[in-house]
Amino acid sequence: MTPPAKSRSRCAANAPRADVRRYSIDLPAHMAECDANYLRLMKLFPELREEDRDAFGMVVGDTPYEVQMQVVERGPYTTLVRLAQLPEAPWSTRPALIVRLYHDARSAEVVEYQRDGHFRAVYDVPNKDGRQPDEKAQVNRFLGEFLSMCLKHGVSVRDALLA
């Protein structure tokens, strides 16, 4: 007589596999991205320490956009800035970010994206919020790409008014 086949329990099926490697943050690359984002933001908003808001126009394809930057909080070593793009793009929800600039370290990181904030460096997968293991790195890379696009396609509203 042969023994009955063992069935896998739900717990065993959902247990983490021993051969799966956990994501670990590439700290030097992440810091380089944050440092580059600081420089990009300062190019776009050079009067950041004196002014509370700035805006510029941008045309991507045939679609005009406005990017608004507003200081939310200012301290001796940090500044919190809200970035928003208007109107909403047809291919995506409009980017809405809050970025903390660390002036002493010359670095900037996203602290809120689409009203979702407090990003941990690493998330377990799966998790109840559906976050990616490298969510923090992804939102900071997105900020870098967005700021680079702004630098490439942006036109200062202030310069246009002076001309």
Residue pairs with C-beta under 8 A, 6 or more apart in sequence:
22 122
22 124
22 133
23 122
23 125
23 133
23 134
24 122
25 121
25 122
25 134
25 136
25 137
26 137
29 137
30 136
30 137
30 140
31 107
33 137
33 140
33 141
33 144
34 107
34 108
34 109
34 140
35 105
35 106
35 107
36 144
37 99
37 107
37 108
37 109
37 140
37 143
37 144
37 147
38 101
38 102
38 106
38 107
38 108
39 106
40 144
40 147
40 148
40 150
40 151
41 48
41 69
41 81
41 99
41 101
41 108
41 147
42 48
43 151
44 54
44 56
44 69
44 147
44 150
44 151
44 154
45 51
45 54
45 69
45 81
47 54
48 54
48 71
48 79
48 81
48 101
49 74
49 79
49 103
51 71
52 70
52 71
53 68
53 69
53 70
53 71
54 68
54 69
54 158
55 66
55 67
55 68
55 69
55 157
56 66
56 67
56 150
56 154
56 155
56 156
56 157
57 64
57 65
57 66
57 67
57 154
57 155
57 156
57 157
57 160
58 64
58 65
58 66
58 67
58 149
58 150
58 153
58 154
58 155
59 65
59 153
59 155
60 149
60 153
63 89
63 90
65 85
65 86
65 87
65 89
66 85
66 86
66 157
67 83
67 84
67 85
67 86
67 150
67 154
68 82
68 83
68 84
68 85
68 86
69 81
69 82
69 83
70 81
70 82
70 84
71 79
71 80
71 81
72 80
72 81
72 82
72 98
73 79
73 80
74 80
77 102
77 103
77 104
78 100
78 101
78 102
78 103
79 100
79 101
79 103
80 98
80 99
80 100
80 101
80 111
81 98
81 99
81 100
81 101
82 96
82 97
82 98
83 95
83 96
83 97
83 98
83 99
83 146
84 94
84 95
84 96
84 97
85 94
85 95
85 96
86 94
87 94
88 94
93 114
95 113
95 114
95 142
95 146
96 113
96 114
96 115
97 110
97 112
97 113
97 139
97 143
97 146
98 110
98 111
98 112
98 113
98 117
99 108
99 109
99 110
99 111
99 143
100 108
100 109
100 111
101 107
101 108
102 108
102 109
108 143
109 136
109 140
110 119
110 136
110 139
110 140
110 142
110 143
111 117
111 118
111 119
113 119
113 139
113 142
119 135
119 136
119 139
120 135
120 136
121 136
122 133
122 134
123 129
123 131
123 132
123 133
123 135
124 133
125 132
125 133
132 138
